Amino acid sequence: MQTVSINPKIIRWGIDRAGLTDQVLEDKFPKLEYWLSGERFPTFKQLQDLAKKIKLPMGYFFLTEPPVEKLPIPYYRTERSTSPAKPSPELMDTLFAMQRRMHWLREYLLENEQAKLDFVGIAKLTDSSQSIAESIRSHLGVTEDWAQMHPTWESALRTMFKLTDDIGINIVTNGIVGNNTRRKLNPCEFRGFVLIDDYAPLVFVNNADCKAAQMFTLAHELAHIWFGASAIFDLAQLQPADDDIEIACNKVAAEFLVPANRLRETWETLSDRNDAYQQLARRFKVSDIVITRRLLDLNLISKAMFFEFYQAYKEKLDERTHAASGGDFYTNQAMRVGHTFMKAVIQAVGEGNLQHIDAFRLTNLYGKAFDGYANRVMGID
């Protein structure tokens, strides 16, 4: 059987990139040690199977040397190790897919003579968190007490997603790579990222993270857009990395969600209650995690109190296994693709400016799935 001559270093690199060990792969690929030593080469079919297993595009195997993969935007980690964190294939593939989406939308908007978004990069690090938070509210069309008008913080979060999409920010929430349920995104690696563009900025929220933290993640990402700074971040325990831009974004996010003056006033009347955190969360329509994080910001509780609560809250969430079903397919796509972005894709296809196959790749929806969601989107308006 004909084999394919490739550099064994590529196989070694691909396995390491996937975070797998040789032992895990040897059952399926019993000749792996010979491929790695260069004594033998795999067949094309074996190479295809290996590529699928280690989540590596086939083209990489035909390079002469392993590539050096670098993240194209800053990666801010709350807890920095002595060596840089190596991004997972899931993060890399998701990030590059979102970049392709953003670049396409930018070109589409330029061709249609769309104006630049006036809020991208409008803020400076010297501006107060209060003034930036107010600017965000103004562009979203809400007042300081906007969240309190909702019955629950979950309802406020849904509104926040919609308002972000409405002002021209391409927003995506997903906990897997595309629609591949076997490739989960690890919230410990990243809670979200932001891609800056004057016409088509994009925010990605890791939906594998608990809903209680996603509101803060989104507010943090909005602050990044106002500062005009692309970034990936993990926000471990909702704490920022030791970097000026991350610290500033956290302050803006906190002020946007829970204004300091209002929280101080309310805290005075509730601080002695055993359920003070829950009462505040209900009043401000944010999660308990967000409210305790804000109390810490304002030195109304100690770090020890916050971390004790955070750990207990997280353990309680972990106990609730994700046994719930995946939900309606098209409802999921509304968050994974986005209403405004999908409308632009549909319009481009209808105008003959985008081929169906390219539309499928941009949205990660193919054939009937694309048509079904397209009909759902166009039927909304």
N, C-alpha and C positions, 0 to 999 in steps of 0.2 A: 504494500500500500504506500502511495507516495506521501512523503513527509514535507514539512515546510521548514526551511532553514531560517532560524531567527536567533537573535542574541539572547542567551540565557539570562542576562542581566535584566532584560525587560520582564521576563516571567517573575524573577525575584522581586523586582520593584513593584509589579502589579499585585503580587500576593501581600507584600508589606503594606502597600497602599490601601488594600481592602481590610487590613487589620486581622488577617487570617494567619493560621500556622500551617506548616507543611503537613502536620499530622491530620488536621481537619480535612485536607484535600486528598490525602493519599488513598482513601477508600475508593473515591470516584476516579482518581487518576493514579493508578498504581505505578506508572512509569515516571512520575513527577521528578524523582531524584535524578533520573538520567537526563531529563530535559534541563534541570537546573545545572547539572555538571557539564552539559554540552555533549555528552556521549551519544545521545539520541535526540531526535526531533519529533514533535507531535505531528499528527496528520492535520489537515485543515479542519476536519470535523472535531477533532479533539481540541484544537485551538479555539474553535467557536464555543464549545462547551465550557472550556476554561474561562474564556472571556465573560461568558454569562455568569459563571459562578463567582468570579472576583469583581464583577461589575465594571469591566474595562472595555471601552470601544475597541473593536478589532484592529482598527488602524494603528493603534499604539504598538502592536506586536511587530510591525514592520519598520519601526524606527531603528536607527543604528545604535542609539544610546538612550537610556531612560531619560525622559524629560524632567525638568525641574518645575514642579507645579507651584505656583504662587497665587495667593489670593490677590485679586485686583484692587481691593479696598482694605482700609485698616480693620484689624480684628482686635477689639478691646475685650480683654478678659479681666474679670474682677480679681481672680486669684491667679497670679502669674507664676508659672514654674520657672526653673532656671533656664529651660530651653523653650523655644517657641512651640506652641501647640500645633500639632499636625492636623490640618483640616481633613475631615472624613470625605470619602467619595460622595456621600449623600449631600453634604454641605456644598461641595464643589459643583456637583451636577445641578443642584437646585439654584445656586447662585448664577451659574452660566446660563441656565434656562431663563431666569428672570432678566438677565442682561439682554438676551436676544429679544425678549418681549418688549423691554423698554426701548431698545434701539429701533425696533420696527415701529412702535407707536410714535416715537419722536419724528421719524421720517414721514409717517402718514399725516401727522398734525402739521408739519411744515409744508407738505404738498397742498394741504387744504387751508393754508394761510392762517393757521391758528396763532393767536397771540401767546407770548410767553406768560408763564404764571408769575404774578408779581410778588408772591410771598417766598419764593425759593431763594435762600441766602440773604433774606432781608435783615436778619438779626446779627448782632455782634456780641462777642463774649463780654464786652463792657456794659451791655444793656442789662437792666434788671430782669429777674425771672418773672416779676409781676407784669412788666410791660410786654414781654414776649408772650406770656400766657394770654394776656388780653388780646394781643394781635391774632393769636391762633383762634380764640373764641370769635373774634370779629369776622374772620374769614369763613369760619364754619357757620356763622349766623346764629350763635347762641350767646346767652348771658352767663354771668358768673355762677348762677344757681341752676344751670341747664339740667344737670343730672338729677337734681332733687325733684324735678317735674315728672320723673319716671317712677313706675311702681317698684321696680327692682334694679339692682346694678346690672343684671344681665340684660335688661331692656335698654339701659343706658349704653351698655357696650355695643349692642346691635346698632343703635342710633349713631354712635361714634364711628363705626365702620362705614355706615351709609353716607354720613356727612363728609367723611374723608374722601370717599369715592366721588361724591357729587362735585367737589371743588377741583377735580382733575388729578388727584393722586391715585395712581394705579395700586390698589391694595389687594394683597393675596394672603390668605390664611390657609395653611396646610400642615399636616403632621407627617406626611410621607412624600417621597419623591414622585412628583406627577400624580398618577393614579395607582402607583405600585404599592400595594399594602404590605409587601414584604420588605420594603425599604423605608424604615421609619426614621424620622428626624429626631435627634436627641436634644431635648431642651437644655441639658447640662452643657452641651457644646455651644449652642446658640439659641437665644430666645427670639431673635429676629435680626433683620438687616434692612438697611436703607440704601437705595441707589438714587443719586441726585442727578436731576436733569431739569433744565429750565422749562421744558414742555411736558415731559412725561415722567415725573419722579415716581419711584415705586417703593412701597414698604411691604416687607414680608414678615408676617407674624407666625411663629412656630406653633401650630395648633396642637402639637403634642404636649405643650405646656398647659398647666391648669388654667382654666378660664379666669380664675380669680386674679392671676398675674397679667393676663393679656391686655387689660385696660391700661395698666401702667406701661407695658411694652409699647403699645400703640402711641400713647402720649409722648413717650421718650422718642419714638421715631418721628413724630410730628416736629418735635423740637430740633431734631437733626436736619429736617428739611428747611426749617426756618434759619438754621445756621449754615445751610448749604454744604453739609458734610456727610459724605457716604460713610457707612460703617457697618460692621458686624459686631454683635455684643452678646455676652451671656447673662449679664445682670444677675449674677449669683446672689440669692437672697435679696433681690431687688437693690443690691449695692452696685454703684458704678465702678468702673475701672479707675485707677489713679491717673487720670488724664483730664486736662482742663475741659475739653469738649464734652466728655462723658459726665463729668460732675455738673457742668452747666445744664446739659440736657435733662439730667435727673431732677435738678431744681425746678426747671420749667415744667416738666411733667407733673411733679408734685403740686406745684402752684396751680396748674391748669385743672387738675382733678379735685384738689381740696385747698381752696384759698386759705392762706395762713390766718388772716384776720378772723374769718368765720369759725375756723376750727378752734382757735384760742378762746373765743367767746363761748362756744358750745362746751368745750372741755371743762371750763370752770363749773358748769352745772352738772356734769356727769362723771367727773373723775373719781368720785368716791363709790360709784356703783360697781358691782361685780361684773355686770354685763356692759360696761362702758364702751368697749371696743365695738360690740355688736350694735349698740344703740347709735354710735357715731356712723358706723358703716351704713345703717339703714337710713339715717338722715341725709348723708352725703351721696348715697347711691353708688358707693364703691365697695369693693370686697373688704373683708376684715384685714387681709394682708396689706392692702393699700393704705387703709386708715392707720394701722400700727406703724407702717413705714413712714407715714407723714408725721405722726406723733414723735417718732424718733428724730426726724429732720428738725423739728422745732424744739428739741430737748425737753419735751413734755413727758417722755418716758426714757429709761436708760437703754443702752445697747443690750444689756443682759435681759431686760424685760422683753425687748423686741425679739431677740434670737430665741428665747424660750418659747414665746408665742408662735413664732414662725415655724420652729421645729415641730411643735405639737400640731399645728394646723396642717403642715405637710404630711405628717404621719397619718392624720385623719383622712387626708385626701388619698394617700397611698393605699389605705385600707379599702377604699371604694374601688374595686377593680373595674377596669373599663369594659364591663360586660355588656354595656349598651350596644345596640346594633349600630352599623355605620350610617344609618339614616338614608333618606332619599338621595338617589344618585345626583339628580339635577340640583337639589338644594346644596349638596356638597360642592358642585361645580360653581355655584354662585360665589362661593368664597375662594375657590381655587383658581378661578379664571377672572371673575369680576364682571359686573354688569356693564360698566362703561367701556372697558377694554373689549369685551365680547361684541358690543354694538359696533365698535370701530372695525373689528375684524369682519363682521358680517357685511358692513357697508362696503369695505374694500373688496370683498369677494363679489358682491353685487355689481360693483362698478367695473369689475374685470381687472382691478389693479393688484389682486392677490389670488394666486392659484389655490384650489382647495387643499392640495397636499401641504402647502406652506401654512395655510390656516390650521390644518390638523396639527402640524408640528408646534405652532405657536401656542395653541390652547391645550395640547395633549389630549384632544378629543378626536376620534376618528370615525368616519362613516356615519352610521345612524346615530351614534352618541353625539356627534357634532350637530347634526341636523336637529336632533331632539332638543338639545339645549338652545340652539339658535332660535327655534320656534318658541321656546319658553321665554327667552329674553325679549324677542320682538313682540311677544304677546303681552308683556308687562305694561308697555307704554300705551 
